[in-house]
Amino acid sequence: MSLTSLDGCIELLNHTRHIVKLFKSDKPIRSRSDLQLENVKNALTFFNNWEKEIQTHEDLKDMEGQEKARRLMSWETREDLQCIVIGFEAYNDQYFTQFRHGYIIPAMCNSDAVENVFCSIRSAKGGANCHPTLLQYKYALTSVVLSTGLYSIHGNAFSTQSAKPFLFHTSDSLRNGRKTKRPKFT
C-alpha cells in the first residue's frame, strides 16, 4: 500500500469517525451552528468530493463505469450517508425553528418509528408484501395510521415515554363497518 493510499484511508476514517461520534454523543446540540454538525457536514462534503474526483480524474478517464465504482463505497452506502446527514440537518433546522432555546441529544435520535410504519405497511392486508402498488400502499398506510400505535418494544431506543407523541389509539375496530367512536389520542 502506497503512502497516498494510506493517507486516503486515514482521511476516510477521520471523516467517518465524525458521523459515528455524532450519533453516539450524549452532548446536546443547542444550535444549528454546533461544531458537531459542522464536522458531519464536512464529512458529507468529503464523500461528495471523493465521488466527483473519481468521475473527473485525468488518470481514470479511460476506465469504465464499473471500474470507477470499485474505487468508491457502494452507491447504497453513499446514499445512506447523504440521507442520514441531510435528514438530520433538516431535523435540526425544523427543531430549532420551533424551539429556539431547546436542544437535541443525537444519541437519542433513531428511525425506529419510521421503520415500524413501513414494516406495518408491508405486512398489512394479508402478509408480507415487499413491493406494494400505489393503491395497496395508500390503503395499507390508512389502515396503519388509523388502527395501530406506531412504536415497537423491540427497537433499540424503546421507551413508552419517548414514543407517546407518535402513538395513536382507538378503542374500536375500524374494519367492522359500524360507526365508530371518535378516536382518542393518548
C-alpha positions in Angstrom: 0.0 0.0 0.0 1.4 3.4 -1.0 1.7 6.4 1.3 -1.0 8.1 -0.8 -3.4 5.2 -0.3 -2.7 5.1 3.4 -3.3 8.9 3.7 -6.6 8.4 1.9 -7.6 5.6 4.3 -6.8 7.8 7.3 -8.8 10.7 5.9 -11.7 8.4 5.2 -11.6 7.0 8.8 -11.3 10.5 10.2 -14.4 11.7 8.4 -16.4 8.6 9.2 -15.4 9.0 12.8 -17.2 12.3 13.0 -20.5 10.8 11.8 -20.3 7.8 14.2 -19.2 10.1 17.1 -22.2 12.4 16.5 -24.8 9.7 16.7 -23.2 8.1 19.8 -22.9 11.5 21.5 -24.8 12.4 24.7 -23.6 16.0 24.3 -26.6 18.2 23.4 -26.8 20.2 20.2 -28.0 23.7 21.1 -27.9 25.5 17.8 -27.6 25.0 14.0 -24.0 26.1 14.1 -22.9 23.5 16.6 -19.4 22.1 15.9 -20.7 18.5 15.9 -23.0 19.4 13.0 -20.2 21.3 11.1 -17.9 18.2 11.4 -20.6 16.0 9.9 -21.4 18.5 7.1 -17.6 18.5 6.3 -17.6 14.7 6.2 -20.5 14.7 3.7 -18.6 17.2 1.6 -15.6 14.9 1.7 -17.6 12.0 0.4 -19.3 14.0 -2.3 -15.9 15.4 -3.4 -14.4 11.9 -3.4 -17.1 10.8 -5.8 -16.6 13.8 -8.1 -12.9 13.3 -8.1 -13.3 9.7 -9.2 -15.6 10.7 -12.0 -13.4 13.6 -13.3 -9.8 12.4 -12.5 -7.5 12.5 -15.5 -5.9 9.1 -14.9 -9.3 7.5 -14.6 -11.0 8.9 -17.8 -10.4 5.7 -19.8 -11.9 3.5 -17.1 -15.3 2.0 -17.5 -18.1 2.8 -15.0 -17.8 -0.5 -13.0 -14.1 0.0 -12.6 -14.6 3.6 -11.3 -17.4 2.3 -9.0 -14.9 -0.1 -7.4 -12.9 2.9 -6.2 -15.8 4.2 -4.2 -18.1 2.9 -1.5 -21.2 1.3 -2.8 -23.9 3.7 -4.1 -26.2 2.4 -1.4 -23.7 3.4 1.3 -23.2 6.8 -0.2 -26.9 7.4 -0.5 -27.5 6.3 3.1 -24.8 8.7 4.3 -26.4 11.5 2.4 -29.8 10.7 3.8 -28.6 10.5 7.3 -26.7 13.8 7.2 -29.2 15.8 5.2 -32.1 14.4 7.1 -30.5 15.1 10.5 -29.6 18.6 9.3 -33.2 19.2 8.2 -34.5 17.8 11.5 -32.2 20.3 13.4 -33.4 23.2 11.2 -37.0 22.4 11.9 -36.5 21.8 15.6 -34.5 25.0 16.2 -37.0 27.0 14.2 -39.8 25.9 16.6 -37.8 25.7 19.9 -35.1 28.3 19.9 -33.9 27.5 23.4 -34.2 23.7 23.1 -31.5 21.1 22.5 -31.2 17.8 20.7 -29.2 14.8 22.1 -28.1 12.9 18.9 -27.7 9.5 20.7 -31.4 9.6 21.4 -32.4 10.0 17.7 -33.3 7.0 15.7 -35.5 5.8 12.9 -37.5 3.1 14.7 -40.8 4.9 14.4 -40.4 5.3 10.6 -39.2 1.7 10.2 -42.2 0.4 12.2 -44.6 2.3 9.9 -43.0 0.8 6.7 -42.9 -2.7 8.3 -46.5 -2.4 9.2 -47.4 -1.3 5.6 -45.5 -4.2 4.1 -47.3 -6.7 6.4 -50.8 -5.2 6.1 -53.6 -6.8 4.1 -52.6 -10.5 4.4 -48.9 -11.0 4.8 -45.5 -9.8 3.6 -45.7 -7.6 0.5 -42.3 -6.0 -0.1 -43.4 -4.2 -3.3 -46.9 -2.8 -2.8 -48.6 -1.0 -5.6 -49.5 2.7 -5.1 -53.1 1.7 -4.3 -52.1 -1.0 -1.9 -49.7 1.4 -0.2 -52.5 4.0 0.2 -54.9 1.6 1.8 -52.2 0.0 4.0 -51.0 3.4 5.2 -54.5 4.5 6.0 -55.1 1.2 7.9 -51.8 1.5 9.9 -52.3 5.2 10.8 -55.9 4.7 11.9 -55.7 1.4 13.7 -52.4 0.9 15.4 -49.8 2.5 17.7 -46.6 3.2 15.9 -43.9 2.0 18.3 -42.1 -1.2 18.8 -40.9 -2.8 22.0 -38.2 -4.4 20.1 -36.4 -1.2 19.0 -33.1 -0.1 20.3 -34.5 3.0 21.8 -37.8 1.8 23.3 -39.3 3.9 25.9 -43.1 4.4 26.3 -42.5 8.0 27.3 -40.4 8.8 24.2 -42.9 7.0 21.9 -46.0 8.7 23.3 -46.1 11.7 20.8 -46.3 9.1 18.0 -49.0 6.9 19.5 -52.5 6.9 18.1 -55.1 4.6 19.6 -58.7 3.8 19.0 -60.8 1.5 21.2 -63.0 0.3 18.3 -62.0 -1.7 15.2 -62.2 0.4 12.1 -62.8 -2.7 9.9 -66.3 -3.8 11.1 -68.4 -1.4 9.1 -70.2 0.1 12.1 -69.9 3.7 13.0 -67.0 4.1 15.4 -66.4 6.3 18.3 -64.2 9.3 17.8 -60.6 8.1 18.1 -58.7 9.4 21.1 -55.1 10.5 21.1 -53.1 9.2 24.1 
